[in-house]
Amino acid sequence: MPLSLDTVHNSLLITIAVYLSCVAILPKVTNYLLVDKKLYIFPVMLSVYSVAIIAIVLLRIDYSRPTLLYGFIIVLFWLFLSTLISRKESTLTLSAINNFDIKTLSENPRIELQVIEAPYLFNKIEQGLVVNLHNPLNAEQEKFIADCSINNIAVYHSETIREMIEGKVHTTHLSENTLGSLRANPSYCIVKRGWESALILCSLPLLAPLALIISAIIKLESRGDVLYTQIRIGQGGKPFKIYKFRSMEIGCPKAGSKFAPDEHARVTRVGKLIRKTRIDEIPQFFNVLKGEMALIGPRPEQQAFVKDFEKEIPFYGYRHMVKPGITGWAQTVQGYTADTETTKEKLAHDLYYIKHLSFWLDVNIFFKTLKTMLTGFGAR
């Protein structure tokens, strides 16, 4: 059947809408960390196209499959090409007043740091000025920083840039006063609860059959209950019961107040697969609907671990300011933690998430989680 002009016209409009959506979304998704934007182009495009196709089906819009397919390829190619030829997307060029450890920032290949000295001139600054606002400055430097702000030149605190590069909040030099102002956006937390619950309810037709198949396979492989429950610590330090598909042999000793390196020997064959792909976490969607967890947030820890960590790690309790999540920033960036030192690193990532909590950071984590599920990064 020959294509009608209306069908092609609709498909072209949809392709243009997808392109504009990707152009708007990509900077927001990658804004929280100096990441390579090219890595996000395909998953963002695939997600936007999927939404467009669902809209086409629900609204019964006439469309041309070849036009949509060619449009997808052309838009994908153009986004990759425009990202490659745009230097601003790959490097952040900053001027710096040398009152902090320049080396910690200049070693990053995605930052070009140019140290400026007196006389301080605006024309030497390209994308912003970085300075440690907590360290001493002379009168000339203070005036120059004020003049930069007045003239709409971005002034960055060196620790803010460091956070942006590393994706974590360093706790070494923090004080109670500093962390006391650390609050998750209360308005977004309400919205977050709504969209996460809606997403789970909409995905139930796909998740329910998958859950039944996994349950049957677990039952066939080993005796015991399909679900595994454990008490974890949630928002505000309150304990709750977490649900997971059982991945270990029944009757094995439960983990105590220390990490268990011998756990691998007790994991079943099915357990290895569902852990690697993270689908053992599907029952925790029930925890999300109950309001005990979120889809995205700091991973909840066992009670015994929390008691030990609060004694050994300063500010550890601050990670309980938000609901724990099925996946999170620390989990996708760092992976599994096996001792106190790596848990300190995990806390730094968790505090970064709480400090920058927003819809677009959650979207960033969502795409990182997809990569984690495909690669098995951080699986035990």
C-alpha positions, 0 to 999 in steps of 0.5 A: 500500500502506497504511503499517504502524505498525511502518514509521512507528515505525521512521522516527520513531525514525530521525528522532529518532536523526538529530536527536540526532546532529546536536545532538551533532555540530554544536558539535564541528564548529564548536568550533575557530573562531567560525564561523556554525553555520547554514552547517554545519546542512544538510551535517551533516544530509545526511551523518547522513541518508546514513549512516542510509539506508545503515544502513537498506539494509544492515540491511533495516529497514522504513521510510516514505519520506514520514515520513523526508522530512517528518522531514528537513524538520522537523529541518532547520527546527528546527535553523535556528530554534533556532540563530537564536534562541540568542544564545549560538551567535552571540556570545561575551561575554567580560570582559577585563583590559586588559593587551593590545591589546583592539582586535584582538579587539573588532573581531570582530563575533562577540565582545563584549568588556567591559573590567573594572577594579578592584574585580574582581567575579565577577558582571561575567563572563558567558562567561569572562575573557580576559587576556594571561598573558604580560604583567605583572599586578599582585597584585590582578589575579593573585589575581582570575585565580586566584579565577576558576579556583577558581570554575570561571570560564573564563580564556582567554589572549588569543592563544588567543582570537585563534587561535580567531577567525582559525584560525591560529597567529601566528609573529611572536612565537613562540620555539623553546621555544614550538613545541617543545611543539607536537605532533600527537596521536599516538593520533589520528594512528593512528586517522586513518590507519585511518579515512582508509584505510577511507574510500578503500577503501569509496569505490573502487566509485564512484571507479574508474569516475570515474577511468576516465572522466577518464583517457579524456577526458584521453587524447582531448583531448591526447597524453601520459600520463594521470597527472602525477608530481612529487617533494614533501616529506612528513612529517619532510622526506622526499621522495615522488612525488605523483600527479595527473591531468595538467591541462596540455599535455605538453612544457611547461616544468616549474615551477622554484624560483619560482611560475609565473604563466603556468601558466594558459595551459598548462592544458587545457580538461579540466584547468581543470574537474578543477582547479576541482573538485579531482578531479585529486587523486583519484590521491593516494588511492594516496599515502594508502594507501601511507602517504605522505599523509593525506586531510587535512593541510598541502598538500605543497610542491615540494623547491625551494620548501621549501628557499627557504621554510626560509631565508626563513620562520622555523619553516617546517619545523614543518609537516612534523610531520604527513603532508601532505594532499590537502586541508587547513585552509590550503587551504580557508580561504586558498586558493592561495598565490602568493608568500612573504608568502601562504606565511607566512600559509599556515604560520600556518594549517598550525600551527593545524591541527597544534596542534588536530589532532582528528577533529572538526577534520578533519570541519570541513575535510571540509565546507569541502572540499565547499564548495571543490569546489562553488565552485572557491575557491582553484583555479588 
